[in-house]
Amino acid sequence: MEDIVNGQCPPRQRPLSATTHKEIIRQALADMNTVLIAGGLTITAVQRADESWLHHNMHRLRLNWRHLVSRFDDRTMRYRHQGGFDFAFKLQTDPTQPAGICLYIYDVHFNTLEVTALENFMTDNARHPLHGKMFKYVLYTLYFYALGLIARCGCDEKTLRITIRQAINPHTLRYYLSHADFRQIPGSMDCVTRFSALEAYIENYSR
C-alpha cells in the first residue's frame, strides 16, 4: 500500500474511447440500479434538472457546487486519457430531486479512479433510504464502473487505484478510512486504496 499512498503507481498510456466509455457508464448505472431497487432508490447520470436543483439550493449545501457545476459540461471526455462519470442518487418516487451527487474521473495515464466530489443531501433526514449509506453505494458504483474498464479497456486491475480528493473535514476523512482499506495520503485530506481492496470490501458486503 505504501507505493500508492506515495503516488508511485505505474502509469498507463492506452487512450479511452468515448463510445466505449459511455457504454461502460450505462452498464455501471444498470448494475447499480439492481442493487438499489429494493431500497426505493435509483441512480442516474447527472442531468440538467439536477444542475438546476443545485443552483437553487446552494445556500444549504456543504460543497461549492457552483464551481463544480461549471465543470459538468466538459467532463464526459475532456481529454483522450480522462473520462468523467457524474451520477446522482434519487428516490424512485421522486426522480426530479437528487438525494446525493458524486463526481469522479478515470485517468488512463495513471490508471486511477479519482473521486473529486461527493455529498449526501439527506444527512439530516434519518428516514431517507440514502441516509448513512451513500458512501457504500458510491463504492459499489465505482466497483461496477471499474469492472467495465477492466473488461472493455484493458485496465490493469493489479495497479488500479481509487483516490478520494479533499475530504471536507477530519471526521469525514476518518469515515472514509474505515472502508475498503483506504489510507490517508500524507500531508493532505486525500485518501487512496487499491482495486483489490475495494473488490474484497464489496464481496464482504455481498455475503
Secondary structure, DSSP 8 states (H G I E B T S, - for coil): -HHHHTT----------HHHHHHHHHHHHHHHHHHHGGGTEEEEE--HHHHHHHHHTGGG-SS-HHHHHTTGGG-TTSBTTEEEEEEEEEETTEEEEEEEEEEEEEETTTTEEEEEEEEETTTT-TTSTTTTTHHHHHHHHHHHHHHHHHHHH---TTT-EEEE---SSHHHHHHHHTSTT-EE-TTSS-EEEEHHHHHHHHHHHH-
